[in-house]
Amino acid sequence: MFISVFDIFKIGIGPSSSHTMGPMVAAARFLQALRDKDLRPARVVASLHGSLAFTGKGHASDRAVFLGLLGHEPATIDPDAVDDDLDRLARERRIHPPGLGDIAFDPETDLVFDYGPPLEGHANGMIFRALDGQDQPLLEMTLYSVGGGFVVDAEELAAHQSDAPETAEPGVPHPFRTAKEMLAMGKAGGFTIEQMKRANEIARDGGADREADLDAGLDRIWSVMNACLERGLSREGTLPGGLKVRRRARDIHAKLISERGNNRGFQHTVMDWLGVYAMAVNEENAAGGTLVTAPTNGAAGVVPAVIRYYLDHCPDAGREGIRTFLLVAAAIGGIIKSNASISGAEVGCQGEVGSASAMAAAGLCAALGGTNEQVENAAEIALEHHLGMTCDPIGGLVQVPCIERNAFGAVKAVTAASLSLRGDGIHFVPLDSCIETMRQTGIDMTDKYKETSKGGLAVNVVEC
């Protein structure tokens, strides 16, 4: 499967790409399957399994299924304008999908959180069923939310688990499937990673003005990222979900602004800026706001925080550098996703914030003029120092430790880029070996630490 920059960076809503965006996409895909088969069910039911069941309430998975059945999509939904639809569903207990007529669906009883063993294919499994007037099955569809808003069926899951990022698309000029191949192709042709990824995207797009469309899309991604960041810096109050976590980004940002030029700040204040940028995004994510997967919602603050650091603190930063950053980050994210995972439910938070940090480190290194070897080194350093990180959200909410964890992922990304730029790209551990280590570590990690809230901080901190 070719993984585009626009697959890695998708516009959606919080609080989770796998647990919110994924179920919404899956519900819409189920409705489309009914249309394709010309079925007119009297009733639909659904069930969530594995991690989707255990932390689905905190991640708003039930709400996401309802919204998907009501016709909403992550890329276009207005999170502030859907309560009326949900209230109507609660009253009527029916949905009215275009082309499918009037269908019974009771949000209280027709969505089941199954706390038994997960489905065999993946920790984030869902089953949708269409029933006739006698409750006899018309269609059953099993789908998996594999991280970053990607949703696949069983056949696609098998391909996802074995395929490579750039190989399946005809006409892609640089079909690298590993970091080693990426470096070899760059060296043989004299191309940068950005040039190769750009050429692949243009070849895959097929539009009349491919390069202009690509740049416009990249600019749009950054615009949504930055808008989310700015909203997070402007808002205050308590995040939803019951933990009573207070938004902090606005107050921290105000203090940083007040310290400018008065010699009251420390030399390490730049890390405070990185941290507040990341926290602003993830506070918005926790509140269910609009954002961009990077590569997931739970890790969505790292990449925009490092881009803002690049813009605000690095000389000669500009739009072309941001485009380079996003393309190179997506190339690294695609390699990680195809050879390991970006799903916290599959490999823990090393696959989310770890992957985001590696992507951001590579993107920053490239934007600052790093060589291909330095870019690969930056990604490896950042990922290596997230290996083994668990996913243990308190209360099943993407708040503690997730918000602060993005701040640390951003700091690690800048540190990794800086270390790589101080060297010549020669290093001991190849990125591919680090990715394989993450995959193996995820397999060995107990499910208690993979987005089920059954271990770690989730059971050792009393909810207030």
C-alpha positions as a printed Julia matrix, in Angstrom:
464×3 Matrix{Float64}:
   0.0     0.0     0.0
   1.35    3.4    -1.01
   1.24    5.68    2.03
   0.84    9.28    0.96
   1.76   12.34    2.96
  -2.0    12.93    3.1
  -2.52    9.48    4.59
  -0.05   10.18    7.37
  -1.37   13.73    7.9
  -5.18   13.58    7.87
  -7.56   16.31    9.01
  -9.91   15.01   11.67
 -11.18   15.46   15.21
 -10.08   14.43   18.68
  -9.58   12.76   20.95
  -8.21    9.73   19.08
  -7.43    8.8    15.5
  -7.83    5.07   16.17
 -10.7     5.23   18.67
 -12.64    8.25   17.37
 -11.8     8.89   13.72
 -11.46    5.17   12.94
 -14.92    4.13   14.21
 -16.49    7.11   12.43
 -14.83    6.1     9.15
 -15.8     2.45    9.75
 -19.47    3.31   10.27
 -19.52    5.31    7.05
 -17.79    2.47    5.21
 -20.41    0.02    6.48
 -23.23    2.23    5.19
 -21.52    2.46    1.81
 -21.25   -1.34    1.69
 -25.01   -1.53    2.2
 -25.51    0.86   -0.69
 -23.13   -1.06   -2.92
 -25.02   -4.3    -2.23
 -28.4    -2.59   -2.6
 -29.51   -3.71    0.87
 -32.26   -1.98    2.85
 -31.96   -3.17    6.46
 -34.6    -2.58    9.1
 -32.04   -2.29   11.86
 -28.26   -2.03   12.34
 -26.19   -2.99   15.36
 -22.48   -2.78   16.14
 -19.92   -3.98   18.67
 -16.5    -2.69   19.75
 -13.78   -5.1    20.79
 -10.36   -5.11   22.46
  -8.89   -1.7    23.15
 -11.89   -0.05   21.48
 -14.06   -1.54   24.21
 -11.79   -0.95   27.18
 -11.03    2.71   26.46
 -13.82    3.48   24.02
 -15.87    5.55   26.44
 -12.93    7.8    27.27
 -12.01    8.11   23.6
 -15.63    8.87   22.55
 -15.76    5.76   20.35
 -19.5     5.38   20.92
 -20.12    8.98   19.92
 -17.92    8.45   16.84
 -19.94    5.42   15.7
 -23.16    7.39   16.13
 -21.82   10.32   14.14
 -20.54    8.03   11.39
 -23.96    6.37   11.09
 -25.48    9.84   10.94
 -23.33   10.68    7.9
 -20.48   12.69    9.41
 -16.84   12.32    8.33
 -13.7    13.26   10.32
 -12.29   15.6     7.67
 -15.4    17.76    7.4
 -17.21   17.47   10.72
 -17.72   20.55   12.87
 -17.28   19.23   16.42
 -19.18   22.21   17.83
 -22.28   21.6    15.7
 -23.22   17.92   16.16
 -25.01   17.86   19.5
 -28.4    18.45   17.86
 -27.89   15.39   15.64
 -26.95   13.24   18.63
 -29.9    14.49   20.64
 -32.24   13.66   17.74
 -30.77   10.15   17.5
 -31.32    9.63   21.23
 -34.98   10.66   20.86
 -35.87    8.95   17.59
 -33.56    5.92   17.82
 -33.38    5.87   14.05
 -30.92    6.9    11.35
 -31.71    8.08    7.83
 -28.66    7.46    5.63
 -29.02    8.76    2.06
 -30.08    5.96   -0.25
 -30.87    3.5     2.58
 -34.19    4.72    3.91
 -35.21    4.72    7.55
 -33.22    2.34    9.8
 -33.69    1.54   13.47
 -30.66    2.14   15.68
 -30.94    2.62   19.44
 -27.73    4.22   20.79
 -28.47    2.78   24.24
 -28.66   -0.88   23.19
 -27.45   -1.32   19.6
 -23.78   -0.52   20.25
 -22.11   -3.09   22.51
 -18.76   -2.71   24.27
 -17.43   -6.28   24.25
 -14.88   -6.68   27.05
 -13.98  -10.24   26.13
 -10.91  -11.26   24.11
 -10.08   -8.94   21.21
 -10.81   -9.98   17.67
  -8.07  -12.08   16.14
  -6.92   -9.57   13.56
  -6.11   -6.5    15.64
  -6.64   -4.99   19.08
  -9.0    -2.36   17.6
 -11.79   -4.43   16.08
 -15.41   -3.56   15.23
 -18.31   -5.61   13.9
 -21.27   -3.99   12.13
 -24.41   -5.99   11.35
 -27.42   -5.2     9.18
 -30.66   -7.01   10.09
 -33.99   -7.43    8.33
 -37.43   -6.93    9.88
 -37.19  -10.32   11.63
 -33.7    -9.56   12.99
 -32.15  -11.97   10.5
 -28.67  -11.01    9.21
 -28.33   -9.29    5.85
 -24.68   -8.26    6.12
 -21.91   -8.57    8.7
 -18.76   -6.5     8.32
 -15.65   -6.71   10.51
 -13.31   -3.73   10.37
 -10.12   -2.78   12.18
  -8.88    0.66   13.16
  -5.13    0.24   12.84
  -3.96    3.68   13.98
  -3.81    7.14   12.46
  -7.41    6.96   11.23
  -6.67    4.01    8.9
  -9.53    1.46    8.71
  -9.15   -1.92    7.0
 -11.04   -5.17    6.57
  -9.45   -8.59    7.1
  -8.06   -8.83    3.57
  -6.64   -5.32    3.71
  -5.24   -5.99    7.17
  -3.21   -8.92    5.84
  -1.82   -6.68    3.09
  -1.19   -3.9     5.61
   0.81   -6.25    7.8
   3.0    -7.46    4.97
   3.14   -4.66    2.4
   5.68   -1.88    1.98
   5.08    1.86    1.84
   5.99    2.83   -1.7
   5.84   -0.44   -3.65
   2.25   -1.13   -4.66
   1.54    1.97   -6.72
   2.34    1.67  -10.45
   4.66    4.34  -11.74
   6.13    5.43   -8.41
   9.7     6.35   -9.31
  11.33    5.72   -5.92
   9.7     2.59   -4.4
  11.65    2.43   -1.15
  10.24    0.12    1.51
  12.93    0.58    4.16
  15.25    3.34    5.31
  18.18    1.4     3.87
  16.55    1.33    0.43
  15.63    5.0     0.75
  19.24    5.95    1.42
  20.53    3.74   -1.4
  18.1     5.22   -3.93
  18.97    8.72   -2.86
  22.67    8.05   -3.19
  22.38    6.31   -6.55
  20.29    9.08   -8.11
  21.66   12.08   -6.24
  18.23   12.81   -4.74
  17.26   14.12   -1.34
  14.54   12.31    0.62
  12.24   15.28    0.02
  12.8    15.07   -3.74
  12.05   11.34   -3.81
   8.92   11.63   -1.7
   7.73   14.6    -3.75
   8.25   12.67   -7.0
   6.33    9.71   -5.6
   3.42   11.91   -4.52
   3.25   13.64   -7.9
   3.36   10.31   -9.77
   0.61    8.91   -7.59
  -1.67   11.95   -7.8
  -2.23   12.06  -11.55
  -3.8    15.54  -11.53
  -3.3    18.15  -14.22
  -1.19   20.44  -12.05
   0.27   17.86   -9.71
   3.08   19.82   -8.09
   0.9    22.86   -7.39
  -1.81   20.61   -5.96
   0.72   18.87   -3.75
   2.06   22.14   -2.39
  -1.45   23.46   -1.81
  -2.28   20.3     0.1
   0.85   20.6     2.23
   0.06   24.23    2.96
  -3.47   23.23    3.96
  -2.14   20.6     6.37
   0.12   23.12    8.06
  -2.68   25.69    8.18
  -4.95   23.29   10.07
  -2.12   22.22   12.38
  -1.23   25.8    13.2
  -4.87   26.83   13.68
  -5.29   24.01   16.18
  -2.13   25.12   17.98
  -3.33   28.73   18.13
  -6.74   27.68   19.48
  -5.01   25.68   22.18
  -2.92   28.69   23.17
  -6.04   30.84   23.51
  -8.4    28.63   25.48
  -8.68   27.92   29.18
 -10.86   25.85   31.46
 -11.17   22.15   32.3
 -10.98   19.33   29.78
 -14.0    17.01   29.45
 -14.09   13.46   30.72
 -14.2    13.66   34.49
 -10.5    13.86   35.41
 -10.82   17.62   35.82
  -7.54   18.21   33.99
  -6.98   21.92   33.63
  -5.76   23.46   30.39
  -2.3    24.92   30.97
  -1.02   26.0    27.56
  -2.67   29.44   27.61
  -1.17   30.42   30.98
   2.29   29.08   30.13
   2.24   30.9    26.81
   1.25   34.17   28.48
   4.17   33.85   30.89
   6.6    33.17   28.05
   5.33   36.23   26.2
   5.76   38.39   29.3
   9.37   37.24   29.77
  10.5    38.23   26.28
  13.24   40.83   26.32
  13.37   41.32   30.09
  16.19   38.86   30.86
  13.96   36.94   33.24
  13.99   33.78   31.14
  16.48   30.92   31.28
  18.69   29.7    28.47
  16.53   26.58   28.26
  13.32   28.61   27.72
  13.24   27.38   24.1
  12.19   24.01   25.53
   9.27   25.74   27.25
   8.15   27.07   23.86
   8.37   23.59   22.36
   6.41   22.18   25.26
   3.65   24.75   25.21
   3.18   24.37   21.44
   2.74   20.61   21.8
   0.49   20.88   24.85
  -1.75   23.4    23.09
  -2.44   20.92   20.28
  -3.07   18.0    22.58
  -5.33   19.96   24.87
  -7.42   20.72   21.79
  -7.32   17.04   20.88
  -8.49   16.05   24.36
 -11.37   18.5    23.99
 -12.47   16.88   20.71
 -11.31   19.71   18.47
 -10.22   19.74   14.83
  -6.59   18.74   14.23
  -4.28   16.72   11.99
  -3.11   13.17   12.68
   0.68   13.27   12.97
   0.73   10.3    12.66
  -2.05    9.83   15.28
  -4.2    12.13   17.39
  -2.6    11.04   20.64
   0.75   12.16   19.21
  -0.58   15.06   17.15
   1.27   17.79   19.05
   4.85   16.76   18.29
   5.14   17.61   14.59
   3.34   21.0    14.7
   5.29   21.97   17.82
   8.6    21.3    16.07
   7.45   23.12   12.93
   6.54   26.16   15.04
   9.93   25.89   16.71
  11.49   25.87   13.24
   9.5    28.94   12.16
   9.9    30.95   15.35
  13.45   30.08   16.38
  15.45   29.03   13.3
  16.95   31.59   10.88
  15.71   31.58    7.27
  12.73   29.36    8.05
   9.84   29.58    5.61
   7.1    27.88    3.61
   9.43   25.76    1.48
  11.06   24.45    4.63
   7.67   23.45    6.03
   6.84   21.56    2.85
  10.18   19.76    3.03
   9.55   19.01    6.71
   6.13   17.45    6.04
   7.25   15.36    3.06
  10.28   13.95    4.85
   8.33   13.34    8.06
   5.71   11.46    6.03
   8.38    9.34    4.34
   9.68    8.26    7.76
   6.16    7.76    9.1
   5.28    5.54    6.15
   8.32    3.34    6.72
   7.49    3.0    10.42
   3.81    2.24    9.8
   4.52   -0.39    7.15
   7.3    -2.19    9.01
   5.99   -1.86   12.57
   2.98    0.15   13.76
   1.75    3.61   14.73
  -1.05    2.16   16.89
  -0.87    2.49   20.67
  -3.25   -0.46   20.94
  -0.77   -2.57   18.98
   2.67   -1.51   20.24
   2.11    1.06   23.0
   3.0     4.73   22.93
   6.39    4.03   21.35
   4.34    3.64   18.16
   2.56    6.96   18.64
   4.73    9.61   20.32
   7.86    7.63   19.42
   6.95    7.62   15.74
   5.89   11.28   15.86
   9.19   12.25   17.45
  11.14   10.34   14.79
   9.12   11.99   12.03
   9.59   15.46   13.51
  13.33   14.93   14.02
  13.74   13.84   10.41
  11.6    16.7     9.12
  13.48   19.33   11.1
  16.85   17.92   10.08
  15.83   18.04    6.41
  14.39   21.56    6.69
  17.7    22.71    8.22
  19.68   21.29    5.31
  20.69   17.91    6.69
  21.91   15.17    4.37
  19.88   12.03    3.8
  22.15   10.17    6.2
  21.72   12.84    8.87
  17.94   12.74    8.41
  17.88    8.95    8.89
  20.13    9.34   11.92
  17.84   11.96   13.45
  14.8     9.7    13.08
  16.67    6.78   14.61
  17.87    8.77   17.63
  14.37   10.02   18.39
  12.71    6.63   18.0
  15.41    4.75   19.91
  14.8     6.82   23.01
  11.08    6.06   23.03
  11.47    2.28   22.77
   9.35    0.41   25.31
   7.07    3.34   26.09
   3.69    2.11   27.24
   0.21    3.46   26.51
  -1.64    3.62   29.85
  -4.08    6.56   29.7
  -5.77    7.3    33.01
  -9.52    6.87   32.71
  -9.12    5.92   29.05
  -8.75    9.63   28.27
  -6.08   11.1    26.0
  -4.99   13.51   28.73
  -2.66   12.02   31.35
   0.13   11.28   30.51
  -0.54   12.01   26.83
  -0.52   15.82   26.79
   2.83   16.25   28.55
   4.25   13.26   26.68
   3.87   15.18   23.42
   5.91   18.02   24.91
   8.74   15.61   25.7
   8.45   14.02   22.26
   8.95   17.46   20.69
  12.01   18.21   22.84
  13.5    14.82   21.97
  12.88   15.46   18.27
  14.8    18.74   18.32
  17.59   17.15   20.36
  17.81   14.26   17.9
  17.93   16.6    14.91
  20.61   18.7    16.58
  22.76   15.68   17.44
  22.51   14.35   13.89
  23.38   17.72   12.35
  26.48   17.88   14.56
  27.64   14.59   13.05
  28.21   13.21    9.57
  25.31   10.76    9.47
  27.42    7.75   10.38
  25.95    6.02   13.42
  25.75    2.65   15.14
  22.05    1.66   15.03
  20.26    1.79   11.66
  16.73    3.21   11.67
  15.4    -0.06   10.23
  16.83   -1.99   13.18
  15.23    0.47   15.58
  11.85    0.08   13.85
  12.12   -3.72   14.0
  13.0    -3.48   17.68
   9.87   -1.41   18.27
   7.79   -4.02   16.48
   9.22   -6.87   18.53
   8.87   -4.9    21.75
   5.23   -4.26   20.94
   4.61   -7.97   20.43
   6.24   -8.76   23.79
   4.44   -5.95   25.65
   1.49   -7.12   27.72
  -1.92   -5.84   26.65
  -2.2    -4.03   30.0
   0.11   -1.39   28.57
  -1.42   -1.11   25.11
  -4.26    1.41   25.36
  -6.54   -0.71   27.54
  -6.1     1.29   30.78
  -5.62   -2.01   32.63
  -2.07   -1.28   33.83
   0.52    1.38   34.58
  -0.6     4.85   35.53
  -4.18    3.95   34.69
  -4.43    1.67   37.74
  -1.93    3.36   40.06
  -3.38    6.86   40.08
  -6.68    7.41   41.83
  -9.11    9.31   39.6
 -10.41   12.47   41.25
